[in-house]
Protein backbone atom coordinates (compact mmCIF):
# COMPACT_ATOMS: atom_id res chain seq x y z
CA UNK A 1 0.00 0.00 0.00
CA UNK A 2 1.53 3.26 -1.16
CA UNK A 3 0.34 6.78 -0.36
CA UNK A 4 1.35 9.34 -2.98
CA UNK A 5 1.86 12.57 -1.10
CA UNK A 6 3.22 16.08 -1.45
CA UNK A 7 1.35 19.03 0.05
CA UNK A 8 2.82 21.29 -2.62
CA UNK A 9 0.33 21.58 -5.47
CA UNK A 10 1.18 21.13 -9.14
CA UNK A 11 3.96 18.58 -8.71
CA UNK A 12 2.28 15.84 -10.74
CA UNK A 13 1.00 13.87 -7.76
CA UNK A 14 -2.36 12.80 -9.18
CA UNK A 15 -0.87 12.33 -12.66
CA UNK A 16 1.79 10.08 -11.15
CA UNK A 17 -0.74 8.05 -9.15
CA UNK A 18 -2.99 7.47 -12.16
CA UNK A 19 -0.25 6.62 -14.65
CA UNK A 20 1.83 4.41 -12.36
CA UNK A 21 -1.37 2.52 -11.48
CA UNK A 22 -2.33 2.16 -15.14
CA UNK A 23 1.18 1.02 -16.12
CA UNK A 24 1.25 -1.61 -13.35
CA UNK A 25 -2.22 -2.89 -14.31
CA UNK A 26 -1.27 -3.08 -17.99
CA UNK A 27 1.60 -5.36 -16.97
CA UNK A 28 -0.75 -7.76 -15.21
CA UNK A 29 -0.71 -6.38 -11.66
CA UNK A 30 -4.02 -5.99 -9.80
CA UNK A 31 -4.22 -2.37 -8.69
CA UNK A 32 -6.65 -0.27 -6.67
CA UNK A 33 -6.46 3.53 -6.75
CA UNK A 34 -8.02 5.24 -3.73
CA UNK A 35 -8.84 8.87 -4.54
CA UNK A 36 -8.51 10.76 -1.26
CA UNK A 37 -8.48 14.23 -2.82
CA UNK A 38 -11.83 16.11 -2.65
CA UNK A 39 -11.12 17.53 -6.12
CA UNK A 40 -11.50 13.99 -7.46
CA UNK A 41 -8.95 14.47 -10.24
CA UNK A 42 -7.70 10.88 -10.10
CA UNK A 43 -11.27 9.59 -10.46
CA UNK A 44 -11.81 11.88 -13.47
CA UNK A 45 -8.52 10.91 -15.10
CA UNK A 46 -9.44 7.24 -14.80
CA UNK A 47 -12.82 7.82 -16.45
CA UNK A 48 -14.82 6.83 -13.35
CA UNK A 49 -18.40 8.13 -13.46
CA UNK A 50 -19.43 10.28 -10.51
CA UNK A 51 -22.61 12.11 -9.62
CA UNK A 52 -24.60 13.10 -6.52
CA UNK A 53 -25.62 9.48 -5.94
CA UNK A 54 -22.11 8.02 -6.20
CA UNK A 55 -20.91 6.14 -3.12
CA UNK A 56 -17.37 7.36 -2.61
CA UNK A 57 -14.40 7.05 -0.30
CA UNK A 58 -16.17 9.65 1.88
CA UNK A 59 -18.84 7.08 2.76
CA UNK A 60 -16.09 4.61 3.59
CA UNK A 61 -14.33 7.00 6.00
CA UNK A 62 -17.38 8.53 7.67
CA UNK A 63 -20.10 5.87 7.33
CA UNK A 64 -18.04 2.63 7.31
CA UNK A 65 -19.07 1.69 3.76
CA UNK A 66 -16.97 -1.20 2.43
CA UNK A 67 -14.31 -0.29 -0.12
CA UNK A 68 -15.23 -3.41 -2.10
CA UNK A 69 -18.75 -2.05 -2.65
CA UNK A 70 -17.69 1.36 -3.91
CA UNK A 71 -14.56 0.49 -5.95
CA UNK A 72 -15.32 0.73 -9.68
CA UNK A 73 -13.51 -0.98 -12.55
CA UNK A 74 -11.58 1.48 -14.72
CA UNK A 75 -12.77 1.50 -18.35
CA UNK A 76 -10.42 -0.11 -20.91
CA UNK A 77 -7.83 -1.20 -18.34
CA UNK A 78 -8.34 -4.70 -16.88
CA UNK A 79 -6.98 -5.29 -13.34
CA UNK A 80 -7.46 -1.63 -12.36
CA UNK A 81 -10.11 -0.31 -9.96
CA UNK A 82 -10.78 3.10 -8.44
CA UNK A 83 -12.45 4.02 -5.15
CA UNK A 84 -13.67 7.47 -6.24
CA UNK A 85 -13.78 10.80 -4.47
CA UNK A 86 -16.71 13.21 -4.55
CA UNK A 87 -17.06 16.75 -3.26
CA UNK A 88 -18.49 15.29 -0.01
CA UNK A 89 -14.89 14.54 0.90
CA UNK A 90 -14.24 18.27 1.33
CA UNK A 91 -16.14 18.17 4.63
CA UNK A 92 -14.64 14.91 5.80
CA UNK A 93 -11.70 16.60 7.55
CA UNK A 94 -14.16 18.29 9.93
CA UNK A 95 -16.46 15.28 10.32
CA UNK A 96 -13.55 12.97 11.13
CA UNK A 97 -12.47 15.10 14.09
CA UNK A 98 -15.27 13.80 16.30
CA UNK A 99 -14.89 10.13 15.32
CA UNK A 100 -13.08 7.52 17.39
CA UNK A 101 -9.59 6.67 16.06
CA UNK A 102 -10.02 9.37 13.43
CA UNK A 103 -6.49 8.88 12.05
CA UNK A 104 -7.09 5.18 11.37
CA UNK A 105 -10.41 5.20 9.51
CA UNK A 106 -8.82 4.25 6.17
CA UNK A 107 -6.67 1.59 7.83
CA UNK A 108 -9.82 0.10 9.32
CA UNK A 109 -11.45 0.08 5.88
CA UNK A 110 -8.46 -1.74 4.36
CA UNK A 111 -8.51 -4.26 7.23
CA UNK A 112 -12.06 -5.22 6.25
CA UNK A 113 -10.96 -5.68 2.62
CA UNK A 114 -9.09 -8.79 1.51
CA UNK A 115 -6.05 -6.98 0.15
CA UNK A 116 -4.42 -10.27 -0.83
CA UNK A 117 -6.63 -10.01 -3.93
CA UNK A 118 -4.57 -6.99 -4.97
CA UNK A 119 -0.91 -6.46 -5.81
CA UNK A 120 -0.86 -2.69 -5.26
CA UNK A 121 -3.00 -0.06 -3.57
CA UNK A 122 -2.12 3.53 -4.45
CA UNK A 123 -3.70 6.35 -2.43
CA UNK A 124 -3.81 9.78 -4.05
CA UNK A 125 -3.55 12.25 -1.16
CA UNK A 126 -4.88 15.83 -1.20
CA UNK A 127 -2.32 18.68 -1.50
CA UNK A 128 -2.34 19.28 2.26
CA UNK A 129 -1.10 17.64 5.45
CA UNK A 130 -4.48 17.33 7.16
CA UNK A 131 -6.43 14.36 8.50
CA UNK A 132 -7.01 12.79 5.07
CA UNK A 133 -3.29 12.61 4.35
CA UNK A 134 -2.62 11.32 7.87
CA UNK A 135 -5.23 8.59 7.28
CA UNK A 136 -3.38 7.56 4.13
CA UNK A 137 -0.03 7.40 5.94
CA UNK A 138 -1.47 5.40 8.82
CA UNK A 139 -3.07 2.92 6.41
CA UNK A 140 -0.08 2.47 4.09
CA UNK A 141 3.36 0.88 4.37
CA UNK A 142 5.06 3.30 2.00
CA UNK A 143 5.06 6.92 0.91
CA UNK A 144 5.86 7.93 -2.66
CA UNK A 145 6.79 11.58 -3.21
CA UNK A 146 6.69 13.18 -6.67
CA UNK A 147 9.04 16.17 -6.87
CA UNK A 148 8.99 18.55 -9.83
CA UNK A 149 12.30 19.61 -11.33
CA UNK A 150 11.70 23.31 -10.89
CA UNK A 151 12.78 26.21 -8.71
CA UNK A 152 11.60 25.82 -5.09
CA UNK A 153 11.13 22.08 -5.71
CA UNK A 154 12.25 21.20 -2.19
CA UNK A 155 10.30 24.02 -0.54
CA UNK A 156 7.85 22.60 1.98
CA UNK A 157 9.32 19.12 1.70
CA UNK A 158 10.78 19.42 5.19
CA UNK A 159 7.28 19.70 6.66
CA UNK A 160 6.16 16.59 4.76
CA UNK A 161 9.17 14.66 6.07
CA UNK A 162 8.44 15.83 9.63
CA UNK A 163 4.85 14.64 9.29
CA UNK A 164 6.04 11.26 8.07
CA UNK A 165 8.31 11.06 11.13
CA UNK A 166 5.43 11.99 13.45
CA UNK A 167 3.21 9.29 11.94
CA UNK A 168 6.09 6.80 12.29
CA UNK A 169 6.60 7.74 15.95
CA UNK A 170 2.99 7.75 17.08
CA UNK A 171 0.73 5.90 14.65
CA UNK A 172 2.52 3.69 12.12
CA UNK A 173 6.08 2.56 12.95
CA UNK A 174 6.27 0.54 9.72
CA UNK A 175 5.84 3.56 7.43
CA UNK A 176 8.74 4.44 5.14
CA UNK A 177 9.50 6.77 2.26
CA UNK A 178 10.14 4.15 -0.39
CA UNK A 179 10.06 6.09 -3.65
CA UNK A 180 10.76 9.56 -4.96
CA UNK A 181 9.94 10.33 -8.59
CA UNK A 182 11.29 13.36 -10.44
CA UNK A 183 8.57 14.93 -12.59
CA UNK A 184 8.34 17.76 -15.15
CA UNK A 185 11.96 17.23 -16.11
CA UNK A 186 13.22 19.44 -18.92
CA UNK A 187 16.52 18.14 -20.27
CA UNK A 188 17.16 21.44 -22.07
CA UNK A 189 17.57 23.38 -18.84
CA UNK A 190 20.40 23.39 -16.36
CA UNK A 191 17.87 23.94 -13.56
CA UNK A 192 16.19 20.55 -14.07
CA UNK A 193 19.56 18.79 -13.89
CA UNK A 194 20.56 20.77 -10.79
CA UNK A 195 17.30 19.89 -9.00
CA UNK A 196 17.66 16.23 -10.00
CA UNK A 197 21.23 16.14 -8.69
CA UNK A 198 20.22 17.83 -5.43
CA UNK A 199 17.34 15.41 -4.83
CA UNK A 200 19.53 12.37 -5.61
CA UNK A 201 22.33 13.56 -3.31
CA UNK A 202 19.84 14.18 -0.51
CA UNK A 203 17.64 11.08 -0.78
CA UNK A 204 19.94 8.52 -2.43
CA UNK A 205 18.57 5.20 -3.61
CA UNK A 206 14.89 5.88 -2.98
CA UNK A 207 14.95 8.22 -6.01
CA UNK A 208 13.95 6.33 -9.16
CA UNK A 209 16.41 6.37 -12.04
CA UNK A 210 13.52 7.10 -14.40
CA UNK A 211 12.41 10.73 -14.69
CA UNK A 212 9.14 12.02 -16.13
CA UNK A 213 9.66 14.73 -18.74
CA UNK A 214 7.38 17.68 -19.38
CA UNK A 215 4.80 16.35 -21.80
CA UNK A 216 1.79 17.87 -23.53
CA UNK A 217 0.27 14.39 -23.87
CA UNK A 218 0.45 13.79 -20.12
CA UNK A 219 -1.35 17.09 -19.53
CA UNK A 220 -4.01 16.42 -22.17
CA UNK A 221 -4.95 12.88 -21.15
CA UNK A 222 -7.12 13.65 -18.05
CA UNK A 223 -9.43 15.92 -20.07
CA UNK A 224 -10.33 12.81 -22.09
CA UNK A 225 -10.93 10.75 -18.94
CA UNK A 226 -7.82 8.67 -19.60
CA UNK A 227 -4.33 8.04 -18.32
CA UNK A 228 -1.55 8.84 -20.80
CA UNK A 229 -0.92 5.08 -20.91
CA UNK A 230 -4.12 4.62 -22.95
CA UNK A 231 -4.39 8.12 -24.45
CA UNK A 232 -1.01 8.00 -26.18
CA UNK A 233 0.98 4.86 -25.28
CA UNK A 234 3.86 5.83 -27.59
CA UNK A 235 4.44 9.26 -26.02
CA UNK A 236 7.53 10.11 -24.00
CA UNK A 237 5.34 10.59 -20.91
CA UNK A 238 3.78 7.12 -21.20
CA UNK A 239 7.20 5.58 -21.73
CA UNK A 240 8.58 7.37 -18.65
CA UNK A 241 5.72 6.20 -16.42
CA UNK A 242 6.03 2.65 -17.77
CA UNK A 243 9.75 2.69 -16.91
CA UNK A 244 9.01 4.10 -13.46
CA UNK A 245 6.38 1.44 -12.75
CA UNK A 246 8.73 -1.30 -13.93
CA UNK A 247 11.47 0.03 -11.67
CA UNK A 248 9.10 0.12 -8.68
CA UNK A 249 7.89 -3.44 -9.36
CA UNK A 250 11.46 -4.75 -9.55
CA UNK A 251 12.49 -3.21 -6.24
CA UNK A 252 10.43 -5.24 -3.79
CA UNK A 253 7.15 -6.60 -5.13
CA UNK A 254 4.78 -7.51 -2.32
CA UNK A 255 1.24 -8.89 -2.44
CA UNK A 256 -1.28 -6.28 -1.37
CA UNK A 257 1.45 -3.70 -1.45
C-alpha positions in Angstrom: 0.0 0.0 0.0 1.5 3.3 -1.2 0.3 6.8 -0.4 1.3 9.3 -3.0 1.9 12.6 -1.1 3.2 16.1 -1.5 1.4 19.0 0.1 2.8 21.3 -2.6 0.3 21.6 -5.5 1.2 21.1 -9.1 4.0 18.6 -8.7 2.3 15.8 -10.7 1.0 13.9 -7.8 -2.4 12.8 -9.2 -0.9 12.3 -12.7 1.8 10.1 -11.1 -0.7 8.0 -9.1 -3.0 7.5 -12.2 -0.2 6.6 -14.7 1.8 4.4 -12.4 -1.4 2.5 -11.5 -2.3 2.2 -15.1 1.2 1.0 -16.1 1.2 -1.6 -13.3 -2.2 -2.9 -14.3 -1.3 -3.1 -18.0 1.6 -5.4 -17.0 -0.8 -7.8 -15.2 -0.7 -6.4 -11.7 -4.0 -6.0 -9.8 -4.2 -2.4 -8.7 -6.6 -0.3 -6.7 -6.5 3.5 -6.8 -8.0 5.2 -3.7 -8.8 8.9 -4.5 -8.5 10.8 -1.3 -8.5 14.2 -2.8 -11.8 16.1 -2.7 -11.1 17.5 -6.1 -11.5 14.0 -7.5 -9.0 14.5 -10.2 -7.7 10.9 -10.1 -11.3 9.6 -10.5 -11.8 11.9 -13.5 -8.5 10.9 -15.1 -9.4 7.2 -14.8 -12.8 7.8 -16.4 -14.8 6.8 -13.4 -18.4 8.1 -13.5 -19.4 10.3 -10.5 -22.6 12.1 -9.6 -24.6 13.1 -6.5 -25.6 9.5 -5.9 -22.1 8.0 -6.2 -20.9 6.1 -3.1 -17.4 7.4 -2.6 -14.4 7.1 -0.3 -16.2 9.6 1.9 -18.8 7.1 2.8 -16.1 4.6 3.6 -14.3 7.0 6.0 -17.4 8.5 7.7 -20.1 5.9 7.3 -18.0 2.6 7.3 -19.1 1.7 3.8 -17.0 -1.2 2.4 -14.3 -0.3 -0.1 -15.2 -3.4 -2.1 -18.8 -2.0 -2.7 -17.7 1.4 -3.9 -14.6 0.5 -6.0 -15.3 0.7 -9.7 -13.5 -1.0 -12.6 -11.6 1.5 -14.7 -12.8 1.5 -18.3 -10.4 -0.1 -20.9 -7.8 -1.2 -18.3 -8.3 -4.7 -16.9 -7.0 -5.3 -13.3 -7.5 -1.6 -12.4 -10.1 -0.3 -10.0 -10.8 3.1 -8.4 -12.5 4.0 -5.2 -13.7 7.5 -6.2 -13.8 10.8 -4.5 -16.7 13.2 -4.5 -17.1 16.8 -3.3 -18.5 15.3 0.0 -14.9 14.5 0.9 -14.2 18.3 1.3 -16.1 18.2 4.6 -14.6 14.9 5.8 -11.7 16.6 7.5 -14.2 18.3 9.9 -16.5 15.3 10.3 -13.5 13.0 11.1 -12.5 15.1 14.1 -15.3 13.8 16.3 -14.9 10.1 15.3 -13.1 7.5 17.4 -9.6 6.7 16.1 -10.0 9.4 13.4 -6.5 8.9 12.0 -7.1 5.2 11.4 -10.4 5.2 9.5 -8.8 4.3 6.2 -6.7 1.6 7.8 -9.8 0.1 9.3 -11.4 0.1 5.9 -8.5 -1.7 4.4 -8.5 -4.3 7.2 -12.1 -5.2 6.3 -11.0 -5.7 2.6 -9.1 -8.8 1.5 -6.0 -7.0 0.1 -4.4 -10.3 -0.8 -6.6 -10.0 -3.9 -4.6 -7.0 -5.0 -0.9 -6.5 -5.8 -0.9 -2.7 -5.3 -3.0 -0.1 -3.6 -2.1 3.5 -4.4 -3.7 6.3 -2.4 -3.8 9.8 -4.0 -3.5 12.2 -1.2 -4.9 15.8 -1.2 -2.3 18.7 -1.5 -2.3 19.3 2.3 -1.1 17.6 5.4 -4.5 17.3 7.2 -6.4 14.4 8.5 -7.0 12.8 5.1 -3.3 12.6 4.3 -2.6 11.3 7.9 -5.2 8.6 7.3 -3.4 7.6 4.1 0.0 7.4 5.9 -1.5 5.4 8.8 -3.1 2.9 6.4 -0.1 2.5 4.1 3.4 0.9 4.4 5.1 3.3 2.0 5.1 6.9 0.9 5.9 7.9 -2.7 6.8 11.6 -3.2 6.7 13.2 -6.7 9.0 16.2 -6.9 9.0 18.5 -9.8 12.3 19.6 -11.3 11.7 23.3 -10.9 12.8 26.2 -8.7 11.6 25.8 -5.1 11.1 22.1 -5.7 12.2 21.2 -2.2 10.3 24.0 -0.5 7.8 22.6 2.0 9.3 19.1 1.7 10.8 19.4 5.2 7.3 19.7 6.7 6.2 16.6 4.8 9.2 14.7 6.1 8.4 15.8 9.6 4.9 14.6 9.3 6.0 11.3 8.1 8.3 11.1 11.1 5.4 12.0 13.5 3.2 9.3 11.9 6.1 6.8 12.3 6.6 7.7 15.9 3.0 7.8 17.1 0.7 5.9 14.6 2.5 3.7 12.1 6.1 2.6 12.9 6.3 0.5 9.7 5.8 3.6 7.4 8.7 4.4 5.1 9.5 6.8 2.3 10.1 4.1 -0.4 10.1 6.1 -3.6 10.8 9.6 -5.0 9.9 10.3 -8.6 11.3 13.4 -10.4 8.6 14.9 -12.6 8.3 17.8 -15.1 12.0 17.2 -16.1 13.2 19.4 -18.9 16.5 18.1 -20.3 17.2 21.4 -22.1 17.6 23.4 -18.8 20.4 23.4 -16.4 17.9 23.9 -13.6 16.2 20.6 -14.1 19.6 18.8 -13.9 20.6 20.8 -10.8 17.3 19.9 -9.0 17.7 16.2 -10.0 21.2 16.1 -8.7 20.2 17.8 -5.4 17.3 15.4 -4.8 19.5 12.4 -5.6 22.3 13.6 -3.3 19.8 14.2 -0.5 17.6 11.1 -0.8 19.9 8.5 -2.4 18.6 5.2 -3.6 14.9 5.9 -3.0 14.9 8.2 -6.0 14.0 6.3 -9.2 16.4 6.4 -12.0 13.5 7.1 -14.4 12.4 10.7 -14.7 9.1 12.0 -16.1 9.7 14.7 -18.7 7.4 17.7 -19.4 4.8 16.4 -21.8 1.8 17.9 -23.5 0.3 14.4 -23.9 0.4 13.8 -20.1 -1.4 17.1 -19.5 -4.0 16.4 -22.2 -5.0 12.9 -21.2 -7.1 13.7 -18.0 -9.4 15.9 -20.1 -10.3 12.8 -22.1 -10.9 10.8 -18.9 -7.8 8.7 -19.6 -4.3 8.0 -18.3 -1.6 8.8 -20.8 -0.9 5.1 -20.9 -4.1 4.6 -23.0 -4.4 8.1 -24.4 -1.0 8.0 -26.2 1.0 4.9 -25.3 3.9 5.8 -27.6 4.4 9.3 -26.0 7.5 10.1 -24.0 5.3 10.6 -20.9 3.8 7.1 -21.2 7.2 5.6 -21.7 8.6 7.4 -18.6 5.7 6.2 -16.4 6.0 2.7 -17.8 9.7 2.7 -16.9 9.0 4.1 -13.5 6.4 1.4 -12.7 8.7 -1.3 -13.9 11.5 0.0 -11.7 9.1 0.1 -8.7 7.9 -3.4 -9.4 11.5 -4.8 -9.6 12.5 -3.2 -6.2 10.4 -5.2 -3.8 7.2 -6.6 -5.1 4.8 -7.5 -2.3 1.2 -8.9 -2.4 -1.3 -6.3 -1.4 1.5 -3.7 -1.4 
